[in-house]
């Protein structure tokens, strides 16, 4: 087998916590050398962020309180993919209207990323530039 072409099968999985924003599970993973290793996995339900540009190429920001930091931050309009069967594009449009009170005439996907691929299962850090 070539280096990097290993099989990693999950042989058991235990849910540890399920909340509104994240869940945590522990997987038992069969390693290539035959050992079984425990891997803790943060399950994030996905999120979107919107880079909204006005006619003068100014970026829309909101001033929002973030409890983990204990203060308000200037940030892009954003939110969770928490509506049943809602697409990322629809969630982005909803969040832009809810948080910034604006709508967009044109949408383009800027990026779709896994922000921390070592633990979360999904982080649709998707951003759309808007004109």
Secondary structure, DSSP 8 states (H G I E B T S, - for coil): --TT----EEEEEEEEEE-SSEEEEEEEEE-TTS-EEEEEEEEE--EEEEEEB-TT--B--EEEEETTTTEEEEE-EEEE--STT--HHHHHHHHHHHHHS---S-EEEEE---TTTTTBS----EEEEE-
